[in-house]
Amino acid sequence: MDKLKEKQKINNLKLDAEKWQEKSDEYSDKVKELEQESLEKDHQIQALTRKNQVLEEQVEKLEGDLTEIKRTAEESHSLKTSNENYSKKNSVLEEELEEADKNLKETTEKLRETDIKAEQLERKVTTLESEKEEWERKYEELTEKYQAAKAELEEISQQLEAI
């Protein structure tokens, strides 16, 4: 009767160990997935940073062009047609500058959002890693309990055989 109970206990411990191993594998997969997502977010951040740099350079260039056009327009004030052409160019460049500024603001906002998401993901990875360590610790405890129960079962078995 005791052997049957002990076998049931051992089987239950084995099932528990298998369940913990499955959970450990599941969490390992989740960590890998989150690491991949983090890597993708890092790539997105790098791409947005490069895009941001290009837009900043364009803004500087457009600001330089705008300054040059204004100066030229003031110098050639006497020529009405030239002045009209420069005014048109100035308007176009201002619109482009506003559009570039708008794009820069949007890109900066997206970069901030991406940074926030990356931080959240990092926190989540940290949490998952600590959970993984906890599960591993519990697994080790269960393994030790299993080994102790196994040793006790063998001892009882030997005692029963001796009788």
N, C-alpha and C positions, 0 to 999 in steps of 0.2 A: 504494500500500500504506500509506504514511504518512498519507495523507488519510483512509483508512478507519479507521486507528487513532485519528486525531485526532477524527474524527466520533464514533467510539465513546466516546472520552474525554469529548467535549462532551455526548453523550447521557447518559453516566453522571453527569456533573456536573449536568446538568439534572434527572435523576431524583433525585439526592441533594438538590438544592435543593428540589424538590417535596416530598420526604420531610421535610426540615427544616421547610418551611413548614407541612405538615400537623401535625407535632409541635408547632410553635409555636401553631397554631390550637387544637390539643387542650389545650395547657397554658393558653392564654388562657381557654378554656371552663371548665377546671377551676378557675382562679382566680376566675372569675365565680361559679361554683357555690359555692365556699368563702366568697366574700364574701356571697352570699345566705344561706348557712347561718349565718354570723357575725351578719348582720343579724337573722335569726330568733332566734338565741340572745340577742342584745341585747334584743329585744322580750320574750322570755321572762323575762330577768333583770329588766327593768322591771316586768313584770306581777307577778313574784314579790316584788319590792321593794315594790310597792304593796300586795300582799296581806299582806306582812310588817308593813307599817306599820298596816294595818287590824287585824291580829291583835294587835299591840302595844297599840294603842288599846283594843281589846276587853279585853285582859289588865288594863290599867290601870283600865278601867271596872269590870271584874269584881273586881279587888282592892279598889277603892273601895267597891263594893257589899258585898263580903264584910266589910270593916272596919265599914261602917255597920250591917250585919245583926248582927254580933257585939256591937257597942255597944248596939244596940237590945235584943238578947236579954238582955244583962246588966241593963239598966235595967228591963225588964219581967219579971224573974225570978219575981215573985210571981204572975203570971198563967200558969198551966200551959198553957192552950190556945195562948196567944200564943207562949209559949216553944217549944212543939212546932212551931207553924207556922214560926217563925223558924229552928228547927233544920232543918226540912225544906228551907226556902229556902237555908239555909246549905249543906246537903249538895248540893243541886242546883247551886248556884253553884260550890262546890268542884269538883264533877265537870266543870262547864263550864270552870272555870279549868284543871283538869288536861287536859281535852280541848284547850282553846285553847293551853295550854303545849306539849302534845304536837304540835299542828298547827304551832306556832311553831318547835319543834325540827325537825320534818320539813321545813318550808319553808326554814329556815336551812340544813339539810343539802343540800336540793335547790339552793339558791342557791350554796352552796360547790361542789357538783358542776358546776353550770352555769358558775361562774367558772373552774373547772379546765378544763372542756371548751372554754370560750372562749379560755383561754390556749393550750391545745393547738392549737386551730384557728388562732390568731394565729401560732403558731410554724410551723405547716404552711403558712400563706399566705406567711410570710416565706421559708421554704425554697423554695416553689414560685416565688416571685418571683425568688429568686436563680438557680434553675434556668432560669427563663425568660430571664433576662439572659445566662446562660451560653450557652443555645441561640441567642439572638440574636447574641451575639458570634461563635459558631461559624458561624452563617449568614452574617454579614458577612465572615468570613474566607473561607468557601467562595465567596462572591460575588466577592471580590477575586481569588481564585485562578481562578475562571471567567473574569473579565474579562481577567486576564493571559494565560490559555490562549487566549482568543479573539483577543487582540491578537497573540499569537505565531502563531496559525493564520493570521491575516490577513497577517502579515508573510511567512510561508512561502509563502502563496498568491500574494502579490505577487512574491516572488522566483521562484517557479515560472513565473508568467506572463511574467516578464521574460526567462526562458531560452527 
